[in-house]
Amino acid sequence: MKSFILKSITLGLMAMGLWSCQKDEAPVVATSGTGGSLKASVATVVLDKSLITTNVITFTIDAANFGYQAAITNTLQLSPKGENFSVNKTREFALDPKATSKSYNGLDFNNLLLALNLPTSGNSDVEIRVKSTISKNQEPVYSNVVGISARPFPLTSWIYVPGAYQGWDILNTDSLVSVTGNGVYVGVINFTAANSEFKIAPAKKWDLSYGDGGAGKLSTTGGNLRNTAAGAQLLTVDMNTLTWSIAAADIWSIIGAAVPGSGWILDTDMKFINDGKGAYVLKTNLDAGEFKFRKNHDWGISIGEGAGNAKVAVAGNYTLTLTVNADGKTGTYTMIKN
């Protein structure tokens, strides 16, 4: 009998032990985490437009550790040296969650550097690290800091178009823009007459200018260039190949009861701003009432307030800015009373 009781007690204790082991098994809990590691392929990056499509730097990333397998979000942080990654001085750029490396071409890395407001006249010291997070409730962890010396180049550049349409005033002439700094310049020039003469100047001075080299070519010794028609003309100049072309440009105008003298019949044209943003601007008097923006003096494409007309509540002098989207059909506008 004693033997039976001892065996029963032993079995009971074993069962309790097994139950206790199962009950006390530790749940999966994230630790405070340790940051990953970061390496850069180069210590110095000096950029110019010849490197736009060339890989200029590669970062190698080892993942952070939060104590268990989790979906980690990695962000590349860049900050000028000495700013200690302060909020106002740091720029963040998302990385692919499982990326072990990230390469940047000249254009993309130039954009990162320009976002830091770095000067383009000389090198600046930049600090870079990776911030890793798994949730909003868990503090992020950071990699080691990598330092590089970098110099961006001004991405957007301009050339100028002095001509008869504006009195050959080199200091106050219109411009063409190259948004990516690739040497191809585009803009809309509003010529006052057909067959009007003009030249292309890299700067607002007459030290160097380009004229007609024949067959769509530019030459420093050629005569003046000429437009094909009066009005808005789209001018494209490739300074890499010293070629140019000209074609009719889209016109955006305003029309409606709010536009003095319009009567929903006559348009008032807006001026295209050659800054690469697709904006048309007009400073004009407006009456209380309604109007619309329309393309090429035609009702096929127009922009208002949603599907309706734009409205002017109080008569006065206004600056209208219409920003047209890449589709050439939709856009947004602002109306500021002067």
C-alpha positions as CSV (number, residue, x, y, z in Angstrom):
1,M,0.0,0.0,0.0
2,K,2.8,2.4,0.9
3,S,4.5,1.6,-2.4
4,F,1.3,2.5,-4.2
5,I,0.9,5.8,-2.4
6,L,4.6,6.7,-3.0
7,K,4.2,5.9,-6.7
8,S,1.0,8.1,-6.9
9,I,2.7,11.0,-5.1
10,T,5.7,10.7,-7.5
11,L,3.5,10.7,-10.6
12,G,1.5,13.7,-9.2
13,L,4.7,15.7,-8.6
14,M,5.9,14.9,-12.1
15,A,2.6,16.0,-13.6
16,M,2.7,19.2,-11.6
17,G,6.3,19.8,-12.7
18,L,5.4,19.4,-16.4
19,W,2.4,21.7,-16.0
20,S,4.6,24.2,-14.2
21,C,7.1,24.1,-17.0
22,Q,4.5,24.7,-19.6
23,K,2.9,27.5,-17.7
24,D,6.2,29.3,-17.0
25,E,7.4,29.3,-20.6
26,A,8.6,32.8,-21.4
27,P,6.5,34.7,-23.9
28,V,8.1,36.3,-26.9
29,V,9.1,39.9,-25.9
30,A,11.1,42.4,-27.9
31,T,14.2,43.6,-26.2
32,S,15.3,47.2,-26.2
33,G,17.2,46.2,-29.4
34,T,20.7,46.8,-30.7
35,G,21.3,48.8,-33.8
36,G,22.7,47.3,-37.0
37,S,25.8,48.4,-38.8
38,L,26.4,50.7,-41.7
39,K,29.3,51.0,-44.1
40,A,29.8,53.4,-47.1
41,S,31.7,52.4,-50.2
42,V,33.4,55.8,-50.5
43,A,34.4,58.6,-48.0
44,T,34.2,61.5,-50.5
45,V,31.5,62.3,-53.1
46,V,31.9,65.3,-55.5
47,L,28.9,65.4,-57.9
48,D,28.3,67.1,-61.2
49,K,25.9,66.5,-64.1
50,S,28.2,63.9,-65.8
51,L,27.4,61.5,-62.9
52,I,23.6,61.8,-63.0
53,T,23.1,58.1,-64.1
54,T,26.3,56.7,-62.5
55,N,26.3,54.9,-59.2
56,V,28.3,57.2,-56.8
57,I,27.9,55.5,-53.4
58,T,26.7,52.2,-51.9
59,F,25.7,51.7,-48.3
60,T,26.0,48.2,-46.8
61,I,23.5,47.5,-44.0
62,D,23.5,44.8,-41.3
63,A,20.1,44.4,-39.7
64,A,19.2,45.6,-36.2
65,N,18.3,43.0,-33.5
66,F,15.2,43.3,-31.3
67,G,15.4,39.9,-29.7
68,Y,13.2,38.0,-32.2
69,Q,12.3,37.8,-35.9
70,A,10.3,40.9,-36.6
71,A,9.4,43.2,-39.5
72,I,11.9,46.0,-39.1
73,T,11.5,49.3,-40.8
74,N,14.8,50.9,-41.8
75,T,15.3,54.6,-42.6
76,L,18.5,56.3,-43.8
77,Q,19.2,59.5,-41.9
78,L,21.5,62.2,-43.1
79,S,22.5,65.3,-41.2
80,P,25.3,67.9,-41.5
81,K,28.1,67.1,-39.1
82,G,27.8,68.7,-35.7
83,E,24.0,68.9,-35.7
84,N,23.7,65.6,-33.7
85,F,20.8,64.5,-36.0
86,S,18.5,67.2,-34.6
87,V,15.0,67.1,-36.0
88,N,15.2,70.3,-38.0
89,K,18.5,69.4,-39.6
90,T,18.0,65.7,-40.4
91,R,16.5,64.3,-43.5
92,E,15.1,60.7,-43.6
93,F,14.7,58.4,-46.6
94,A,13.0,55.0,-46.4
95,L,14.9,51.8,-47.3
96,D,13.5,48.5,-48.5
97,P,12.7,46.5,-45.3
98,K,15.0,43.6,-46.2
99,A,17.7,45.5,-48.0
100,T,21.3,44.7,-47.2
101,S,22.6,47.4,-49.4
102,K,21.5,50.6,-51.1
103,S,23.2,52.3,-54.0
104,Y,22.5,55.8,-55.3
105,N,23.2,57.3,-58.7
106,G,24.4,60.9,-59.0
107,L,21.0,62.4,-59.5
108,D,19.3,60.6,-56.5
109,F,22.2,61.2,-54.1
110,N,22.4,64.8,-55.2
111,N,18.8,65.3,-54.3
112,L,19.5,63.9,-50.8
113,L,22.4,66.3,-50.3
114,L,20.4,69.3,-51.7
115,A,17.7,68.5,-49.2
116,L,20.2,69.2,-46.4
117,N,20.7,72.7,-47.9
118,L,24.4,72.0,-48.4
119,P,26.4,74.6,-50.3
120,T,27.4,73.7,-53.9
121,S,30.6,75.7,-53.8
122,G,32.6,73.3,-51.7
123,N,32.6,70.1,-49.7
124,S,30.6,69.6,-46.5
125,D,30.9,66.9,-43.8
126,V,27.8,64.8,-43.6
127,E,26.9,62.2,-41.0
128,I,24.8,59.2,-42.0
129,R,23.1,56.4,-39.9
130,V,20.3,53.9,-40.1
131,K,17.3,54.2,-37.8
132,S,15.5,50.9,-37.2
133,T,12.0,50.4,-35.7
134,I,9.5,47.6,-35.2
135,S,6.5,49.6,-33.8
136,K,5.4,53.0,-32.5
137,N,5.5,51.6,-29.0
138,Q,9.1,50.5,-29.2
139,E,12.0,52.9,-29.1
140,P,14.0,53.0,-32.4
141,V,17.6,51.9,-32.4
142,Y,20.5,53.3,-34.5
143,S,23.5,52.0,-36.4
144,N,26.9,53.4,-36.1
145,V,27.5,56.8,-37.8
146,V,29.3,57.0,-41.1
147,G,30.9,60.3,-42.1
148,I,31.5,61.4,-45.7
149,S,32.7,64.6,-47.4
150,A,30.2,65.6,-50.1
151,R,29.5,68.3,-52.5
152,P,26.2,68.5,-54.5
153,F,25.8,70.5,-57.7
154,P,22.9,72.9,-58.4
155,L,20.4,70.7,-60.1
156,T,18.4,73.3,-61.9
157,S,20.1,75.6,-64.3
158,W,19.0,78.2,-66.8
159,I,20.0,79.7,-70.1
160,Y,18.6,83.0,-71.5
161,V,16.8,84.1,-74.6
162,P,17.4,87.8,-75.4
163,G,15.7,89.0,-78.6
164,A,13.6,91.5,-80.4
165,Y,10.4,90.4,-78.6
166,Q,11.8,92.0,-75.4
167,G,14.0,94.8,-76.8
168,W,17.3,92.8,-76.7
169,D,17.6,93.5,-72.9
170,I,20.1,90.9,-71.7
171,L,19.6,91.7,-68.1
172,N,15.8,91.3,-68.1
173,T,15.3,88.5,-70.7
174,D,13.3,85.3,-70.3
175,S,15.0,82.0,-69.6
176,L,14.9,78.3,-70.4
177,V,15.3,75.7,-67.6
178,S,17.1,72.4,-67.3
179,V,15.4,70.8,-64.3
180,T,17.8,67.9,-64.0
181,G,20.9,69.8,-65.0
182,N,21.5,67.5,-68.0
183,G,22.2,70.2,-70.5
184,V,18.7,70.1,-72.2
185,Y,16.8,73.4,-71.7
186,V,13.1,73.9,-72.3
187,G,10.8,76.8,-71.9
188,V,7.9,78.8,-73.5
189,I,8.7,82.2,-75.0
190,N,5.9,84.6,-75.9
191,F,7.1,86.1,-79.2
192,T,5.3,89.4,-80.1
193,A,5.7,88.8,-83.9
194,A,6.5,86.0,-86.4
195,N,10.0,85.7,-87.8
196,S,11.3,87.6,-84.7
197,E,15.1,87.4,-84.1
198,F,16.7,86.2,-80.9
199,K,19.8,84.5,-79.5
200,I,20.7,82.0,-76.8
201,A,23.0,83.2,-74.0
202,P,24.5,80.9,-71.2
203,A,24.5,83.9,-68.8
204,K,22.9,87.4,-68.6
205,K,25.8,89.0,-70.4
206,W,27.0,89.3,-74.0
207,D,30.4,87.7,-73.5
208,L,29.1,84.5,-75.2
209,S,25.9,83.9,-77.2
210,Y,24.7,81.4,-79.8
211,G,23.0,82.1,-83.1
212,D,22.0,80.1,-86.2
213,G,24.4,77.4,-87.3
214,G,22.0,76.0,-89.9
215,A,20.0,72.8,-89.9
216,G,18.9,73.2,-86.3
217,K,22.5,73.8,-85.1
218,L,23.7,76.6,-82.8
219,S,26.9,78.6,-83.5
220,T,28.8,81.4,-81.8
221,T,29.4,82.9,-85.2
222,G,26.0,82.5,-86.8
223,G,23.4,85.1,-87.4
224,N,20.3,85.6,-85.2
225,L,17.8,82.7,-84.7
226,R,14.2,83.3,-85.8
227,N,10.9,82.0,-84.4
228,T,8.2,80.5,-86.6
229,A,5.1,82.2,-85.4
230,A,3.8,84.9,-83.1
231,G,2.6,84.0,-79.6
232,A,3.7,81.3,-77.2
233,Q,6.4,79.0,-78.7
234,L,8.1,76.0,-77.0
235,L,11.8,76.4,-77.3
236,T,14.1,73.4,-76.7
237,V,17.9,73.8,-76.6
238,D,20.4,71.0,-76.2
239,M,23.7,72.5,-75.1
240,N,25.4,69.1,-75.2
241,T,24.9,68.8,-79.0
242,L,24.4,72.6,-79.7
243,T,21.0,72.0,-81.3
244,W,17.7,73.7,-81.0
245,S,14.0,73.3,-82.0
246,I,10.9,75.4,-81.8
247,A,7.2,74.5,-81.9
248,A,3.8,75.9,-80.9
249,A,3.2,75.8,-77.1
250,D,0.1,75.2,-75.1
251,I,-1.7,78.4,-74.0
252,W,-3.7,78.6,-70.8
253,S,-6.1,81.5,-70.3
254,I,-9.0,82.8,-68.2
255,I,-12.5,83.4,-69.5
256,G,-15.8,84.3,-67.8
257,A,-18.0,86.9,-66.3
258,A,-15.3,87.8,-63.7
259,V,-12.8,88.7,-66.4
260,P,-13.3,92.3,-67.5
261,G,-14.3,92.4,-71.2
262,S,-14.6,88.7,-71.6
263,G,-18.3,87.9,-71.4
264,W,-17.5,84.2,-71.7
265,I,-16.2,84.9,-75.2
266,L,-12.8,86.5,-75.0
267,D,-9.7,85.0,-73.3
268,T,-7.0,86.6,-71.3
269,D,-3.8,84.7,-71.7
270,M,-1.5,83.6,-68.8
271,K,2.3,83.6,-68.8
272,F,4.1,80.3,-68.5
273,I,6.9,80.4,-65.9
274,N,10.0,78.6,-67.1
275,D,10.9,77.0,-63.7
276,G,10.1,73.4,-64.4
277,K,7.0,73.4,-62.2
278,G,4.4,73.7,-64.9
279,A,2.9,77.0,-63.6
280,Y,1.1,79.8,-65.5
281,V,0.8,83.2,-63.8
282,L,-1.4,86.2,-64.5
283,K,-1.8,89.5,-62.5
284,T,-5.1,91.1,-63.5
285,N,-8.2,92.9,-62.3
286,L,-11.2,90.7,-61.7
287,D,-14.8,91.5,-61.1
288,A,-17.0,89.6,-58.7
289,G,-18.3,86.6,-60.5
290,E,-17.2,83.3,-62.1
291,F,-14.5,82.3,-64.5
292,K,-12.6,79.3,-65.7
293,F,-9.1,78.4,-66.9
294,R,-9.0,76.8,-70.4
295,K,-6.4,75.3,-72.7
296,N,-5.7,76.7,-76.1
297,H,-8.8,78.9,-76.2
298,D,-11.0,75.8,-76.4
299,W,-13.6,74.3,-74.1
300,G,-12.3,70.8,-74.7
301,I,-10.0,71.1,-71.6
302,S,-10.8,73.5,-68.7
303,I,-10.1,73.8,-65.0
304,G,-12.3,75.4,-62.4
305,E,-13.5,74.7,-58.8
306,G,-14.1,70.9,-59.1
307,A,-16.5,70.5,-62.0
308,G,-17.8,74.0,-61.6
309,N,-16.4,77.5,-62.2
310,A,-13.9,79.4,-60.1
311,K,-15.5,82.2,-58.1
312,V,-14.4,85.7,-57.3
313,A,-16.2,87.0,-54.2
314,V,-14.8,90.5,-54.1
315,A,-13.7,92.6,-57.1
316,G,-10.0,93.6,-57.1
317,N,-6.5,93.0,-58.5
318,Y,-5.4,89.4,-58.2
319,T,-2.4,87.2,-58.9
320,L,-3.6,83.9,-60.4
321,T,-1.3,80.9,-60.5
322,L,-2.3,77.8,-62.4
323,T,-0.2,74.7,-61.9
324,V,-0.9,72.1,-64.7
325,N,-0.3,68.4,-64.0
326,A,1.8,66.2,-66.2
327,D,-1.3,65.0,-68.1
328,G,-1.8,68.5,-69.4
329,K,-5.5,68.3,-68.5
330,T,-5.8,68.7,-64.8
331,G,-4.3,71.0,-62.2
332,T,-4.6,73.3,-59.2
333,Y,-4.8,77.1,-58.9
334,T,-4.3,79.8,-56.3
335,M,-5.9,83.3,-56.3
336,I,-4.3,85.9,-54.2
337,K,-5.7,89.4,-53.8
338,N,-3.0,92.1,-54.3
